[in-house]
């Protein structure tokens, strides 16, 4: 009987850790969305992450244009974390908070809105850092940009440390 209780406690704790990670993903995705909308962007969010949004991001930090030492992408701990990311092992996941129509299609924001496609969130092994990458497309999808948001956990909250636009499309 005691063995069953111990197994149940272990299983419930591991399930909590997974849901907490999912909660953190939702929190940082929605933070990015809120800030983009605050800048006046009309956005239509794609209902799941797409790994192709990683395209053009330099995980080895060899081509950063902004060499300011205070920027997160130039700090040793971020460079080490990102250079060890294996994007082949990263899986896409649905963004369950994105509102959909009954047929499964995304509810469009307004005519002329841009499309935002998130890449899967990348968490550091110690869960102290998370990188959010997204592609932002114009209404006709012919132009846009890719951006990276660097978050660090401080006192149980995610704090934005920097934003980098690393790719422009014409």
C-alpha positions, 0 to 999 in steps of 0.5 A, spaced: 500 500 500 505 504 501 508 503 495 502 505 491 502 511 495 509 513 493 508 511 486 502 516 486 505 522 489 511 521 484 506 521 478 502 527 480 509 531 482 511 529 475 505 531 472 505 538 475 512 539 473 509 538 466 503 543 466 507 548 470 512 548 464 506 549 459 503 554 463 510 558 463 509 557 455 502 560 455 505 566 459 510 568 455 507 567 448 501 571 451 506 576 454 509 577 447 502 578 443 500 583 448 506 587 447 505 587 440 498 589 440 500 595 445 505 597 439 498 598 435 499 591 431 493 588 428 494 580 429 492 573 427 495 568 431 497 561 428 494 556 432 500 552 433 507 553 433 511 552 427 519 550 427 520 553 421 519 560 425 526 558 427 529 560 420 534 565 420 536 565 427 543 564 429 543 559 435 551 559 435 551 567 436 556 568 430 552 574 426 549 578 431 549 585 429 548 588 435 555 587 439 552 591 446 555 587 452 549 588 456 544 585 451 542 578 453 544 575 446 551 577 447 552 574 454 556 568 455 550 564 459 545 565 453 550 564 448 552 557 452 544 555 452 542 557 445 549 554 442 546 547 445 539 547 443 538 541 438 532 544 434 531 537 431 529 535 438 524 540 439 516 539 437 511 543 435 505 544 440 498 547 439 496 554 442 490 552 446 489 559 448 488 561 440 480 562 439 478 558 433 471 557 429 467 551 430 470 548 424 477 549 427 480 555 423 483 561 426 478 567 428 481 572 424 482 579 427 480 584 422 482 585 415 489 587 414 491 584 420 498 581 420 499 573 422 504 571 428 507 564 427 510 562 434 516 557 434 516 552 440 519 556 446 526 554 448 527 553 456 534 552 459 535 546 463 535 550 469 528 553 467 531 560 468 531 562 461 526 562 455 527 564 448 521 566 444 521 566 437 516 568 432 515 570 425 510 576 423 507 576 416 504 582 412 497 581 410 499 579 404 504 574 407 509 577 402 513 581 407 515 581 414 520 579 420 522 574 425 524 576 432 526 573 438 524 575 445 529 573 451 526 572 458 529 570 465 526 568 471 526 573 477 523 571 483 518 566 480 516 571 474 518 572 467 522 578 466 523 580 458 531 582 458 531 584 450 528 583 443 531 582 437 529 583 430 534 578 426 530 577 419 527 582 415 523 579 409 521 584 403 
